[in-house]
Amino acid sequence: MSLSRHINAEEVIEKCKDHPHRKHTGQEGRQTLHQSWSRDEDAARAPKYTMPEFGIPSKAAYQLLHDESALDGNPLLNLASFVHTWMPEEANKLIMENINKNQVDLDEYPAATIIHNRCISMIADLWKAPKEGKVIGTSTAGSSEAIMLGGLAFKKRWQEARKAAGKDYYHPNIVFGSNAQVALEKFARYWDVEARLVPVNASTNYVMNPHDAIPFIDENTIGVIVILGSTYTGHFEDVQLMSDLLDDLQTRTGLDIPIHVDGASGAFIAPFAYPSLKWGFDVPRVHSINTSGHKFGLVYAGLGWVLWRDESLLHKDLIFELHYLGSVEYSFTLNFSKPAAPIIAQMYNFLNLGFDGYRRIAIKDLRNSRMLSRALEATYFTVLSNVHKPSAKGAAELESANDTDDPELYEQGLPVVSFRLSDKFMAEYPHVQQAWIQSMLRTKGWIVPNYNAPEGEAETQILRVVVRETLSEDLIERLIVDILEITEALMGTSAYSRTSFVDPASPVHAEGAAVAVALPPSFAFPPVPHHSSYSRPESPLSSPAPVAVYHPPAAAVSFPSSLPVAATLGIHQRSFPARLVHALLLPFTFIFHLFTAFLFLTSFRSPASSRNPPAFLLAHSSSSAMLIKGVNVHQPDKEHGRPDKDNFGDATGEAAQGQSGFARQC
Ligand SMILES: *Cc1c(COP(=O)(O)O)cnc(C)c1O
């Protein structure tokens, strides 16, 4: 090995520059010069690690940062993230209109406060909050802050109970699966709570098995966090089973252990895709739930929500009073200031999409996940996520079902595809490293992470694609082509016969050896129903490719690496009738939106809805009316959805008695 020494890149760059001491940076010169030249000069004057003494022109500053951020990945192709990256034009406009508002300025921005409270009510209803209860909740910066608050409420409640019983209250612990997102461990470490990680493995689907959690629980356990939608594989943990086992534990030992559901992703998928699943406030042991508005809530980064089933679950010590204009607001957040725009954007989605819109998007995401999963499974990969596998109910019904799109026919989970190279592949090509697929996809623009499975199964590497709303069917087709081309390139295989990779169980094989031998590897696509109810523009990729189109056999679709990409794109040419239906659906969609808008407007006059919202929700009609009538005056006593101070958990501590309100300082 050669002896090497550290190279200072900045020094090398500096030495390579032409005449660094003779730069033309005169202010007068710049104004008359060609813009791109002046941009370079301005940028060159700006120091990198200290604030410039004098500023550069705004255009140059913009261009400098604009160009530099071009080095970032393309958010549309960032399949690593659960975080939403696209909103319609009207939402973007609303966000820009409200971007300068601070949510904490309650009296300055009363409308933002009311919209916030209505969001809480709508989410409470979605999560099946008990109608008689006093649900309480707040927006947060994301699920992380929301989880901190949920955990703190647990900790305080446990401490007070222990104090009251005259027991030690210094060694709290919290129980969750080792598949937890980092926010859960952060909570434990930042707030001095011992994290008890329940090991997971392939046999538990890489998520916590509630039976395995029970032995970790003792009198110092402040609660169990059940994850609805593991970030690793998208699997749901079983909230109902956890609750049943904790009921049983309580009967046996008297320990009353509450559940917090981390629904960062799942709490905006389950209500729409799996209406029969019990996971929310309809499970009485669930005290609190968090979600990320910026994941499947379909808002840009910067928004989370946390709700408690009743005000009494929040200890008085945790609540700060904000006094202003003779009225009192209560606050339980870590951050004081936060932008109002994401909250308004969330309400935009609630109004624009409604329950049905969210459901359609969830169904579409899950359909696309199935397509990707099947393509991978039929070739070189093993798929660890489960949303493409028929459920117990689905196995019996899929054959005869009219709507094969119904997510309840399949195993429940997030629209996530986790996969790895199959054992067979790895045995045949031991030199191929799975991580290379990540790097090579990146060169094509796709961001698909390769990482280790959670503790307990950490030697397994997983590639993961989050199938978000923006990952359209067309893009998935491109992704499949790219993954297969890359994998085959890695195999380095011109001579190798790939027929052996055709899954003998796959319909392709059943079609007859001729197809399988001629164009392996192959996989079968199920007929994919074409849905045009989404108002997202179709990707240009869906229009017929201008070059000769490869016509695959009806059932079998092949991706030999020698075929040009344009040809493989032909896999989903739409027939003329399909396009006609599509064209007809456009005016229909327009009328549908008009109708929705009409329904929305009339709903302000008659708040009663067919879904029977709970009483606290109905009460919002008056605040909505305030907005509509343009009576833009903050009327705290008239706004509903406000917490009732007397309902907060009892403060016995000195500190709580001493809390003397809270002066606002913005
Ligand atoms: C994303 C995620 C979090 C953290 O959420 P942020 O909104 O990014 O703070 C926590 N838990 C799970 C399960 C997640 O998917």
The ligand as an SDF file (V2000), in Angstrom:
LIG
                    3D

 15 15  0  0  0  0  0  0  0  0999 V2000
  -41.1400    9.1550    9.9560 C   0  0  0  0  0  0  0  0  0  0  0  0
  -41.3930    8.4280   11.1930 C   0  0  0  0  0  0  0  0  0  0  0  0
  -41.1370    9.0160   12.4340 C   0  0  0  0  0  0  0  0  0  0  0  0
  -40.5540   10.3950   12.5570 C   0  0  0  0  0  0  0  0  0  0  0  0
  -41.4300   11.3090   11.9830 O   0  0  0  0  0  0  0  0  0  0  0  0
  -41.0390   12.7850   11.5380 P   0  0  0  0  0  0  0  0  0  0  0  0
  -42.3460   13.3170   11.0690 O   0  0  0  0  0  0  0  0  0  0  0  0
  -40.0430   12.6370   10.4400 O   0  0  0  0  0  0  0  0  0  0  0  0
  -40.5020   13.4990   12.7150 O   0  0  0  0  0  0  0  0  0  0  0  0
  -41.4470    8.2840   13.5560 C   0  0  0  0  0  0  0  0  0  0  0  0
  -41.9610    7.0550   13.4790 N   0  0  0  0  0  0  0  0  0  0  0  0
  -42.2150    6.4450   12.2980 C   0  0  0  0  0  0  0  0  0  0  0  0
  -42.8200    5.0770   12.2820 C   0  0  0  0  0  0  0  0  0  0  0  0
  -41.9400    7.1170   11.1120 C   0  0  0  0  0  0  0  0  0  0  0  0
  -42.2030    6.5290    9.9470 O   0  0  0  0  0  0  0  0  0  0  0  0
  1  2  1  0
  2  3  1  0
  2 14  2  0
  3  4  1  0
  3 10  2  0
  4  5  1  0
  5  6  1  0
  6  7  2  0
  6  8  1  0
  6  9  1  0
 10 11  1  0
 11 12  2  0
 12 13  1  0
 12 14  1  0
 14 15  1  0
M  END
$$$$
